[in-house]
Amino acid sequence: MSKVVIVGAGQAGSEAATHLRGQGFDGEITLIGAENVLPYQRPPLSKKYVAGDMGKERLYLKPEAFYHENKIKLRLGLTVKKINRIKKLIETDSVTYEYDQLILTTGSLPNQFPGNFGKNLSGIYYIRNLDDADKLKEIFEPGKTALILGGGYIGLEGAAVARLKDLNVIVVEKSKRILNRVACEQTSNYFRKLHQDNNVKIVEGYGVDRFTHQNGKINGVFIEDGSFYAVDIVIAGIGISPCTKLAEDAGLEIANGIKTNKKGQTSDPCIWAAGDCSAFPFGDKYIRLESVQNAIDQSQLIAKNILGANLEYKPIPWFWSDQYDVKLQIAGLNNGYNQIVSRINKEAVSVSNWYYKDDTFLAVDAINDSRAYMVGKRFLEAGKSPNKLKLPNPEIDLKDLLTQ
């Protein structure tokens, strides 16, 4: 009987196991997770869960009974130490598992401060797993001051939740503007104003010089511009890095992620990778996509390919972010854009920023505008570009542009 072992019990790992069974695989499936908790969704951690609007049970991707009923061997609280590719074995501290096909869905981890910066000081938190979110729920008390390091989506989502819980919030972004790495200036400007309207202090263009502390507990921060803020909590949102050490130690090819071909196979044809940890061909380069959509779609494709489908991964990437009462939906990848076309409705309730490289449409940031998101996604799927002259006119129905 064929044996599939999946290392990493997050969204990608759970989806791979579920889809294998759903596609009729009747072999043995073992899903191994380092956390001692059922596979759960991570995006709500920095949003509804920390805010108290979502209970823990609603985070779980499937109830425990599902894994039993579908004969998926769920092994939680286990850390995989080694892959023996010659013998096709997975080694943990206490148990060894045989595999015929191995799927690595090891995810990613938050970037840590470099060197000894902040080392041995308490009061620094991250938002990556359920344990992190539970700690933040306990300390998010009205009147406290939270310093958010990093003005990306995770940092801004954390800032929004902290304000909703009546904390004082300071966001420090070392690059020239918030969302600098992932969005255009127009989108950055929208979210800067949104947070400032909600009384968030935003510092851009400067990093942290040093922390102050009392008895090892952070109580303040000096910014590189010389300013000082007294703080109770520091939340680091300075990016994530793929978990590749297990694959690297096993001799698999690495390229800012576990390198795969278009089918999801690593440099070992019996080992596959999906989700945040995987780097796959996209155009003329290898990329990673840190999104739920990618974790699900890649895992489903790999499950089909293990069963012989021989499919290639051709994603239309999409992402989202919830901040206060604003929903941002993104379709496509804006890499290489050189022009932005903005569409604003009369009341400025909804805004969309459309990314172009010359005349080729790449992506759209749709802010409280689900129609712009859906239409943009359809353009990408069709390989077409909306008319740049007509696009800014809110009187023209976006759907009409699809037929022009």
HELIX and SHEET records of a PDB file:
HELIX    1   1 GLN A   11  GLY A   22  1                                  12    
HELIX    2   2 PRO A   43  SER A   46  5                                   4    
HELIX    3   3 LYS A   48  ALA A   51  1                                   4    
HELIX    4   4 LYS A   56  LEU A   59  1                                   4    
HELIX    5   5 GLU A   64  GLU A   69  1                                   6    
HELIX    6   6 LEU A  130  ILE A  139  1                                  10    
HELIX    7   7 TYR A  153  LEU A  164  1                                  12    
HELIX    8   8 GLU A  185  ASP A  197  1                                  13    
HELIX    9   9 LYS A  245  ASP A  249  1                                   5    
HELIX   10  10 GLY A  275  CYS A  277  5                                   3    
HELIX   11  11 VAL A  292  ILE A  306  1                                  15    
HELIX   12  12 SER A  370  ALA A  382  1                                  13    
HELIX   13  13 LEU A  398  LEU A  402  1                                   5    
SHEET    1   A 5 ILE A  72  LEU A  76  0                                        
SHEET    2   A 5 GLU A  28  GLY A  33  1                                        
SHEET    3   A 5 LYS A   3  VAL A   7  1                                        
SHEET    4   A 5 GLN A 101  LEU A 104  1                                        
SHEET    5   A 5 ILE A 271  ALA A 273  1                                        
SHEET    1   B 3 VAL A  80  ASN A  84  0                                        
SHEET    2   B 3 LEU A  89  THR A  92 -1                                        
SHEET    3   B 3 THR A  96  GLU A  98 -1                                        
SHEET    1   C 2 SER A 108  PRO A 110  0                                        
SHEET    2   C 2 ILE A 240  PRO A 242 -1                                        
SHEET    1   D 5 ILE A 124  TYR A 125  0                                        
SHEET    2   D 5 ILE A 233  ALA A 236  1                                        
SHEET    3   D 5 THR A 145  LEU A 149  1                                        
SHEET    4   D 5 ASN A 168  GLU A 173  1                                        
SHEET    5   D 5 VAL A 200  GLU A 204  1                                        
SHEET    1   E 3 VAL A 208  GLN A 214  0                                        
SHEET    2   E 3 LYS A 217  ILE A 223 -1                                        
SHEET    3   E 3 PHE A 228  ALA A 230 -1                                        
SHEET    1   F 3 ILE A 258  LYS A 259  0                                        
SHEET    2   F 3 SER A 278  PHE A 282  1                                        
SHEET    3   F 3 LYS A 285  ILE A 287 -1                                        
SHEET    1   G 5 TRP A 318  GLN A 323  0                                        
SHEET    2   G 5 VAL A 326  GLY A 332 -1                                        
SHEET    3   G 5 THR A 360  ILE A 367 -1                                        
SHEET    4   G 5 VAL A 351  LYS A 357 -1                                        
SHEET    5   G 5 GLN A 339  ILE A 344 -1                                        
END                                                                             
